[in-house]
Amino acid sequence: MIREPFLETRGIHNFRDYGGWKTRSGGQVRTGLLFRSGHHVEATEEDLAAIAPLGIHTVIDLRGESERAAHPCRRVEGFDGEVLFYDGETTSSPPHMDIGPDTSAADFARERMLAVYTRMPDNPAMIEMFGRYLTILAQREGASLVHCYAGKDRTGVAATMLLHILGVAEEDQRREFLRTNDSPTFDVLARQSLPGIEKRLGRKLDESAAKDLLGVREEYLDRYLDIATERHGSFDGYLEQAIGVDDALRDALIARFVA
């Protein structure tokens, strides 16, 4: 696949089109309709000017209310679309995890992220938001944007769900998930996230640990999928029984997004 999915931005991390993937049926997920990113609290005027022509009419904000209050997103001037959000907290972060003298920062980062993905399949707020995300995509015309804080964990799972429903091969679902690590705006997320993380830890993170916290690993997605499958027999069973993806919704999404 030869295409450049990332939008050039200065204050938004990981803004990209997650369409374009081939499906097992021989089709292709339409481009120009499905966008994902981190939050837009530091979006520059140039960033907003670049986003404006994309025609985004629906924003699915997977952050909780405290995240939204602390990091209010900037939107394109005149934006009159719908912003979907959860009235409460959505984070799947584990409780505070101590980092002892014998614990490396890299091990801490990895274990903390695995804990996030362990909790997410059973998180009632995320289950509700994933269902609302898929439902609204089937209902509303125009392009959409799904985002959370960093645009990689909650957003990455949401994108994986949709691509799975649309019939994208598992290998390509994973490529889309891991493409976050190729984002040219890692410095934006590091600037927004690392100072607070390091203050809570009481130590600086080396490059490896920072990448584990601010990037994604295949094992993170594996953890999510394994637990969802364990609960419902298969990922499709999880989508149907927990998220509410019935045949009608599946067919509507395929009709809208597969060419």
C-alpha positions as CSV (number, residue, x, y, z in Angstrom):
1,M,0.0,0.0,0.0
2,I,1.6,3.3,-1.1
3,R,-0.1,6.3,0.5
4,E,0.7,9.0,3.0
5,P,-2.0,8.7,5.8
6,F,-0.6,11.4,8.1
7,L,-1.8,15.0,8.0
8,E,1.1,17.4,8.6
9,T,0.4,19.1,11.9
10,R,2.4,21.0,14.5
11,G,0.2,20.8,17.6
12,I,-1.8,17.6,17.1
13,H,-0.3,14.2,17.5
14,N,-1.0,11.2,15.2
15,F,-3.6,12.8,12.9
16,R,-4.2,10.4,10.0
17,D,-6.7,8.7,7.6
18,Y,-7.3,5.1,8.7
19,G,-9.0,4.2,5.5
20,G,-7.4,2.8,2.4
21,W,-7.0,-0.8,3.5
22,K,-8.0,-3.7,1.3
23,T,-10.8,-6.0,2.5
24,R,-11.0,-9.8,2.2
25,S,-13.9,-9.4,-0.1
26,G,-11.8,-7.6,-2.7
27,G,-13.0,-4.1,-1.8
28,Q,-11.2,-1.2,-0.2
29,V,-12.0,0.9,2.8
30,R,-12.8,4.4,1.5
31,T,-10.3,7.2,2.2
32,G,-11.2,10.7,3.1
33,L,-14.0,9.7,5.5
34,L,-12.3,8.1,8.6
35,F,-9.7,10.2,10.6
36,R,-8.1,9.6,13.9
37,S,-5.8,11.6,16.2
38,G,-4.8,12.7,19.6
39,H,-6.5,15.7,21.3
40,H,-6.5,19.1,19.7
41,V,-5.7,21.3,22.7
42,E,-2.5,22.7,21.1
43,A,-3.8,22.8,17.5
44,T,-2.3,25.7,15.7
45,E,-4.1,27.9,13.3
46,E,-2.2,26.2,10.5
47,D,-3.4,22.8,11.8
48,L,-7.0,23.9,11.8
49,A,-6.6,25.3,8.3
50,A,-5.3,22.0,7.2
51,I,-8.2,20.1,8.8
52,A,-11.0,22.4,7.5
53,P,-11.1,21.0,3.9
54,L,-11.5,17.5,5.2
55,G,-15.2,18.0,5.8
56,I,-15.3,16.4,9.3
57,H,-18.9,16.6,10.5
58,T,-18.7,14.1,13.4
59,V,-16.2,14.0,16.2
60,I,-16.1,11.0,18.6
61,D,-14.1,12.1,21.7
62,L,-13.2,9.0,23.7
63,R,-11.8,11.0,26.6
64,G,-13.5,11.3,30.0
65,E,-14.9,14.5,31.4
66,S,-11.8,15.4,33.5
67,E,-9.6,15.0,30.4
68,R,-11.9,17.2,28.4
69,A,-12.0,19.8,31.1
70,A,-8.2,19.9,31.5
71,H,-7.5,19.8,27.8
72,P,-10.3,21.5,25.8
73,C,-9.9,20.8,22.1
74,R,-9.8,23.5,19.5
75,R,-12.1,23.0,16.6
76,V,-12.2,24.4,13.1
77,E,-13.8,27.9,13.0
78,G,-17.5,27.5,12.3
79,F,-17.6,23.8,13.1
80,D,-21.2,22.9,13.3
81,G,-21.1,19.1,13.4
82,E,-21.7,16.8,16.3
83,V,-19.2,16.0,19.0
84,L,-20.0,12.7,20.8
85,F,-18.6,12.2,24.3
86,Y,-19.1,10.2,27.5
87,D,-20.7,12.0,30.4
88,G,-18.2,10.6,33.0
89,E,-14.8,9.1,33.1
90,T,-13.6,6.7,30.4
91,T,-9.9,6.0,31.3
92,S,-8.8,2.4,31.5
93,S,-5.7,3.4,33.3
94,P,-4.8,1.1,36.3
95,P,-4.5,2.4,39.8
96,H,-1.2,3.9,40.8
97,M,1.6,1.5,40.2
98,D,4.8,2.0,42.3
99,I,8.2,1.9,40.6
100,G,10.7,0.5,43.1
101,P,14.5,0.8,43.0
102,D,14.8,-2.5,41.2
103,T,12.1,-1.8,38.6
104,S,13.4,-0.3,35.3
105,A,11.5,2.5,33.8
106,A,11.0,0.4,30.6
107,D,9.5,-2.5,32.5
108,F,7.2,-0.1,34.4
109,A,6.1,1.5,31.1
110,R,5.4,-1.9,29.5
111,E,3.5,-3.3,32.5
112,R,1.4,-0.2,32.9
113,M,0.3,-0.2,29.2
114,L,-0.5,-3.9,29.4
115,A,-2.7,-3.1,32.4
116,V,-4.5,-0.4,30.4
117,Y,-5.4,-3.0,27.7
118,T,-6.3,-5.6,30.3
119,R,-8.9,-3.3,31.8
120,M,-10.3,-1.8,28.6
121,P,-12.4,-4.8,27.3
122,D,-14.5,-4.7,30.5
123,N,-14.7,-0.9,31.0
124,P,-18.4,0.0,30.9
125,A,-17.7,3.5,29.7
126,M,-15.5,2.3,26.8
127,I,-18.0,-0.4,25.9
128,E,-20.7,2.2,25.6
129,M,-18.5,4.7,23.6
130,F,-17.3,2.0,21.2
131,G,-20.9,1.1,20.5
132,R,-21.9,4.7,20.0
133,Y,-18.9,5.3,17.8
134,L,-19.8,2.5,15.4
135,T,-23.5,3.4,15.4
136,I,-23.0,7.1,14.6
137,L,-20.6,6.2,11.8
138,A,-23.3,4.2,10.1
139,Q,-25.8,7.1,10.6
140,R,-24.1,10.3,9.7
141,E,-22.9,11.6,6.4
142,G,-19.5,13.2,5.8
143,A,-16.1,12.5,7.3
144,S,-15.6,11.7,11.0
145,L,-12.7,12.0,13.5
146,V,-12.2,9.7,16.5
147,H,-9.7,10.8,19.1
148,C,-8.7,10.4,22.7
149,Y,-5.8,12.0,24.5
150,A,-2.9,10.5,22.6
151,G,-4.8,8.9,19.7
152,K,-3.2,5.5,20.2
153,D,-4.9,3.3,22.8
154,R,-8.7,3.9,23.0
155,T,-8.6,5.3,19.5
156,G,-6.4,2.4,18.3
157,V,-8.9,-0.1,19.6
158,A,-11.8,1.8,18.1
159,A,-10.1,1.8,14.6
160,T,-9.3,-1.9,15.0
161,M,-12.9,-2.7,15.7
162,L,-14.2,-0.9,12.6
163,L,-11.6,-2.3,10.3
164,H,-12.4,-5.8,11.6
165,I,-16.1,-5.3,10.9
166,L,-15.3,-4.0,7.4
167,G,-13.4,-7.2,6.6
168,V,-9.8,-5.9,6.7
169,A,-7.3,-8.7,7.2
170,E,-6.0,-9.1,10.7
171,E,-2.4,-8.4,9.5
172,D,-3.5,-5.1,8.1
173,Q,-5.6,-4.2,11.2
174,R,-2.3,-4.6,13.2
175,R,-0.4,-2.6,10.7
176,E,-2.9,0.3,11.2
177,F,-2.6,-0.1,15.0
178,L,1.2,0.0,14.9
179,R,1.4,2.8,12.4
180,T,1.1,5.1,15.4
181,N,4.8,4.4,16.0
182,D,5.5,6.0,12.6
183,S,3.7,9.3,13.4
184,P,6.0,12.3,12.6
185,T,4.6,14.1,15.7
186,F,6.1,12.0,18.5
187,D,7.6,15.2,19.9
188,V,4.2,16.8,20.3
189,L,3.0,13.9,22.5
190,A,6.2,13.8,24.4
191,R,5.9,17.5,25.2
192,Q,2.3,17.1,26.3
193,S,2.8,13.9,28.3
194,L,6.3,13.2,29.6
195,P,6.7,16.1,32.1
196,G,3.6,15.0,34.1
197,I,4.5,11.3,33.9
198,E,8.0,11.9,35.0
199,K,6.9,14.1,37.9
200,R,4.6,11.3,39.2
201,L,7.3,8.7,38.8
202,G,10.0,10.9,40.4
203,R,12.5,10.1,37.7
204,K,13.3,10.7,34.1
205,L,12.3,8.1,31.5
206,D,14.8,6.9,29.0
207,E,14.0,6.7,25.3
208,S,12.9,3.1,25.4
209,A,10.5,3.6,28.3
210,A,9.1,6.8,26.7
211,K,8.4,4.9,23.5
212,D,6.6,2.1,25.4
213,L,4.4,4.6,27.2
214,L,3.8,7.0,24.2
215,G,3.8,4.4,21.4
216,V,2.1,1.0,20.9
217,R,3.2,-2.6,20.9
218,E,1.5,-5.5,19.2
219,E,1.3,-7.2,22.6
220,Y,-0.9,-4.4,23.8
221,L,-3.5,-5.1,21.2
222,D,-3.0,-8.9,21.7
223,R,-3.9,-8.4,25.4
224,Y,-7.1,-6.6,24.5
225,L,-8.2,-9.1,21.9
226,D,-7.3,-12.1,24.1
227,I,-9.5,-10.9,26.9
228,A,-12.4,-9.9,24.6
229,T,-12.2,-13.3,23.0
230,E,-12.0,-15.1,26.4
231,R,-15.1,-13.3,27.5
232,H,-17.2,-14.1,24.4
233,G,-15.6,-16.9,22.5
234,S,-14.3,-14.8,19.6
235,F,-13.8,-11.1,18.8
236,D,-16.9,-11.2,16.7
237,G,-18.8,-12.6,19.7
238,Y,-17.5,-9.7,21.8
239,L,-18.5,-7.1,19.2
240,E,-22.0,-8.6,19.0
241,Q,-22.7,-9.4,22.7
242,A,-20.8,-6.6,24.4
243,I,-20.6,-3.8,21.9
244,G,-24.0,-4.4,20.2
245,V,-22.8,-5.0,16.6
246,D,-25.7,-6.8,14.9
247,D,-26.0,-7.8,11.3
248,A,-27.9,-4.6,10.4
249,L,-25.1,-2.4,11.8
250,R,-22.4,-4.5,10.3
251,D,-24.1,-4.3,6.8
252,A,-24.6,-0.5,7.1
253,L,-21.0,0.1,8.0
254,I,-19.7,-2.1,5.1
255,A,-22.1,-0.3,2.7
256,R,-20.9,3.1,3.8
257,F,-17.2,2.6,4.0
258,V,-16.2,-0.2,1.6
259,A,-15.9,0.6,-2.1
